[in-house]
Amino acid sequence: MNLKLTAEERAFRDELRTFYTTEFPAELREKVAAGKSLGKDEFVRAQQLLNARGLAVPNWPVEWGGQDWTPVQRNIWLTEMQLASVPEPLPFNTSMIGPVLAQFASQEMKERFLPATANLDIWWCQGFSEPEAGSDLASLKTRAVRDGADYIVNGQKTWTTLGQHADWIFCLVRTNPDVKKQAGISMLLIDMSTPGITVRPIKLIDGSYEVNEVFFEDVRVPAENLVGEENAGWTYAKFLLGNERIGITRVGATKVKLARAKSFAAETRLGEGTLLEDPLFAARLAELENELIALELTQLRVVASSSDGKPNPASSLLKIRGSELQQAATELLVDIAGPDSLPTGSDDIDSPEWAQLTTGTYLNNRKVTIYGGSSEVQRSIIASSILGL
């Protein structure tokens, strides 16, 4: 197939590129490019700027703020955003719960939640994983028992990313324990300020508090907060995860990391030249760049063939390779920094700031082959859904 962009697609790309690089706040883009963490207010500011230009939720139906774009245009929108280091819209809102609500929720629920979700007036977090239900998500044990006009929820969720900022959580709960495990799951929308909810931060290997445990103790949730039908939550979860995996590929973001690696290597002295001139390093960098090009072309083939709006099983392949290349790029940056990568957040050690950020980023990115469905789970999906094994 012809993977070249058409004249119209190139014009579309250039328009986005101009906005991202000239009209979006430079201080936010610089923080993202450097691998620094954004605060909640910065996330909200970034998404509201995008939403005002119709660029926060183009994958949603037009009536709820989406754009009538082709799959290729949506891919250009995201890739150019990553290349410009623009903070991406919060995925829990825009790629996860938003599309689920637009597809499966009642009209009343859509009107209540979708506009605020697009504008990040509501910050969502994801209540899926549990201590004994990670990759085997269907084994979840958090219970929701109907009691009149409410559900009473008891249980625990873990690895709840940015849950400390969240206003609401979309939660998978077991509403029927007497059927096949996938068949007895429902999805509830739960206000995080409801009595009985406790959020406990988990300190990660890079020293950050990005994820949390969330405990539910006799939490009353109005039955009107049930998404779609009771016991149909597994269908909604599969829909959500298919959308999530395509976003994890992050070709543009990895391109930025490799460009930074090349720049830093050119400044790093080695013998009579630079690290960039070293044959072994140059070969390693070239191999990563070639693999990223191959992934980008594969992604274009996938998005160009996704005309029915349904998640493509090939998103599992993109998720595996995309996450592996993200990890390889962060490892490359650590190797360039060398001993300068060991200090973290230190002002009194003669180590460049960019080098001090590399180890934390490298350690944090160990997660990308796990979240959104581990690589092992993705290979099983590929075997069954694509290869027919």
N, C-alpha and C positions, 0 to 999 in steps of 0.2 A: 504494500500500500504506500501511497505518497504521504510522507510525514512532514512535508514542508508546510509552513503556515501560508494561508492565502493572503492576498493584499489586504482584505478586510480584517483578518486576524492580526496582521502586523500593525495596522493602524490602531486597533483595539489595544494591543500590547503597548504601543508607544504612548497612548493616552494615559493608561494606568501608570506606566513607568514615570511619566512626567509628574503626575499627581503624587505618587509615593516619594519621589526624590526631591521635589521642590516645594510642595505644599504641606507635607506632613512634618510635625515637629522634629527637628534634627536631634534634639537631646534624647528623645525616646528611641530613635533609630540607632543612635550611637551606643546607648546602653544595651540594646539587643545585640548589636554587632559584636560588642565586647564580651558578651556572655554574662552580663550583670542581671540580677534579678530586678523585676519591676514590682513596685508596691501596688496595693489595690487601687488607689486613686489613679495611678498611671495606666493600669489596665483599663479602667472605666473610661478615662479620658480618651485613650486610643480608640476603643471600640465605638464610642459615641461620635468621634470624628469620622470614622469609617461609615457608620450607620447614616450619618447626615448626608453622605455622598452616595448612598445606596450600595455600599461595598462591604457591609458587615455580614449579610446573609443571602448572597446571591443564589445559594442552593435551595432556598425555600420557595414555596409558591409565590407568585407575583403579588397576590392579594395580601400577603403577610410580610411584604418587604423584599421579596426575592426579585431576581432578574430573569428575563426570558432569554437566557444565554444557552449556547450549546455546551456540551461537556468540554470541548476544547477551550472555549472561552473561560469556563470556570477553572480549568487547569492553569491557564495563563494568569488569571486573577491571583491565584494562590502562589504560583511560582514567582511571579514578579514581586509580590508582597514579601516573600522570603528573601529574594535577591536584594531587595532594598532595606532589609532588616526592619521592616515595619512590624510592630507587635501584632500578632495574629488575633482575630476575634477569639474570645474565650471558647474553647472547643466544647466544654460541657453545655454551653448555651446554644452555640450555633451549629455544631456538627452532630451533637448527641440528642439532647432532649427536644430541641426546636423541631428538627425534621420528624421526630416521633410524634409530637403533638400535632404537627401539621397534617400528618398522615392518618393518625388513629384517634385523636381526641375529639370530644364533642365540640360543637360550635361554641358553646358557652365557655368551655375550657380554653379554646383557642383565643377567644376574645380577651379572656382574663389574663393569659400568660404570654402569648406570643409577642405582642409589641414591647412589653417590658423586658422580655428575654432578649430580643434583638438589640435593644438599646442598653443592655446591661444595667437596667434599673433593678433587675433581680439577678443575683449571682447564684448560679446553680453549682452543686457538686454531685458526684456520682456515687450512689449507694449500691454497688454491685458486690465486690469481693468481700469475703469473710475469712476468718482465720483458717477454716477447713474447706473453703470453697473459693479457690482462686481460678486456676485454669479450668477446673471442673466446677464451673459456676452453677450448674444446675443442682448441685448438692447443697445449696444455701439453706440455712436453718432459721433465719429471722422469720418470725411468725406474725401474721396479721389475722386476728379473729374478729369476725363481725359482731358488733354489740349495738344493736339499734341503728342509729344514724351514723355510727362511727366504726372504724376499725381500731382495735387495740394492738399495738405493735410492741414486740419484745425481741431483742436480739442484739447483734453487733455487726458492724461493717468495719472494714479496715482498708488501709492504703487509700484513704479518701483524700485525693489531691486538692489542696487549697480549700479544704473544708473549713478552715479557720476564718475564711472570708465569706462563706456562703450564707445566703438568706434562705434558700430552699435546697432540698435534696430529692432527686428522683431515685426511688428505692425499689429494688426487687424484693418481694416478700413472699413467703409461702402461705397461701390461703387454703390449700387442700393437701394435707399430708398423706392422704390415702390413695393417691393415684401415682402413675409414673412421674418421676421427679420433675421432668420438663413440663408436665401438664398441670401441675398445681401451683404455678407461680403467677403472681400479679405484679403490676407496677403502680406504686403510689407516689404522689407528690406530697412532701412533708415539709412544713414550715420549721426551720431549724430553731426557732424561738419557742417551740412547743414544750411545755413542761415534760420532764422525763428524758430529755436528750442531753447527753454529755459528750463533748468533743475533747479528746485527749491527743496532744501532738506526739508524733514519732520522730525522734532525731535520726537523720539519715547518715550514711557513711561519709558524706561530704560536709557534715556539720549543720545542714539546713533543717528546717522544720516545714517541709513542703507537704507532707502527708500526715494523716491523722487516723485514730480510731474513733468511731462514733458508736455510742451505746444508746439503746432504746429500752426504757423501763416503763411499761404500761403507758406508752405514748398514744394519746387519742388523736386519730386522724379522721376528719370528716369523710364519709363514704363518697362524697362528690369529688374527692381528690383522686379517685381511681381512674387511671388512664384506660380508655377503651373498655374491654370486658374483663370480668374477673376470671382468673386462671388462664388468661391469654398473654401474660407478660413475657413468656419465652419468645413468642413471635416478635414482640416489640424489641426485646433485647437483641435478637439476631439482626434485626433491621438496623438498630443503633450501632452495633459493633461493625457491621459492614461499612457504614459511613465513616466510622472512626478510623478504620485501618487504612483507607485511602489517604487520609490526612497525615498518617504517621510516616509516609514515604519521605517527605521533606527534602526533595531534591534540591530546591532552591537554597534552603538553609545549609545543606551540606556543601553546596558550591561556595557559599560565603566562607565557610570554615576552611576549605581547601585554598581559596584565594588568600586568606589571611596566613595560612601555613606557608604558602609560597613567598609571601611578602616578608614574613619573619625569617624564613630560611635564607633569603637573600641578604638579610642584615646580620646573620650569624656567621662569624669568622670560623673557618676550618682550614688549617694549614695556611697556604698562601692565597686561598680563595675564600669562597663562602660555602655554606652547607648546601645551598641550592645547586652548586656546581659539582657536588660530589656524585659520581655515577650511581652508587647504590641508592642514595636518597632520591635522586632524580628519577630512577626507575620505579621506586616505590610510589612516588607522587604520580607519575604518569599512569601507572596501573590503576590507582584509585580514580583518577580523572576519567580513564577509559571505562571503568566499571560504572561510574556515575552516568556517563553518556548512555551506556547500554540500558541502565535502569530508566533514564529519562525517556528513551525511545519506547521502551516497554510500557511505561506509564501512559505515553501518548496513544499507543495502540489500545490500551485498556479503556481510557476515557473516550476515545473516538468510537468505540464499539458499545458504549454504555448509553444507548439511546432511549431505553425504556424507563430510566430513572431508578432502577433497582440495583442494589449492591451487586457487583460482579465478583464471583468466586476468585478471580485472579487478583483481587485486592489482597488476598493472603500472600501471594507471591511478592507483591509490591511491599507489603509490610515486612516480610522477612528480609529482603535484600536492602530495603531502605534503612531499616534499623541497624543492620550490620555495617553499612557504609557510614552511618552517623557515628557509630562507635569507632570505626577505623579512623575517621577524621579527627575525633577528639584525642585518640591515642597518638596520632601523628603530631598534633600540637604539643602534647606533653613531651614527646621525644625531642622536639625542636627546643623547647624551653630547658630541658635537661635539669640540672640541680636547681635552677631558678624557679622550677615549678613547685618545689617543696614548701616554701613559705606560703602562708595564706593570710590575706588581710593584714600584712605587716607593713608599717610605714618606716620602720627603722632598720630594714634590711635592704641592701642594694640589689633588689630583684625587681624587674619590670612588672607593672601591674598586670599586663596581659599574661605574663608567664605565671603569676600567682593564681590566676583564674583557671588555668588549664587543668590542674589536678582535680579540683572540685567538679568541673564540667565533665571530665573523663569519668570520675566515679559516679556522678549522677546519671550519666548516660548508659551505665550498665543496665538500667531498668528498661530500656527501649525494646529489648528482645523479649521482654516479659509482659509489659502492659499492652492492653488491646488484644490480648490473646497471645500466649507465648509462642515462640518459633516452633516448638514441638506440636502445639495445637494447630498452627497454620499448616504445617506439613501434612497433618492428618486430613485437614480440609481439602488441600490440594489433591491428595491421593484419592479421596472419595468423590469430590465434586468436579474435579477437572480431569483426572486420569481414569476415573471409574474403577479404581482398585478396591 
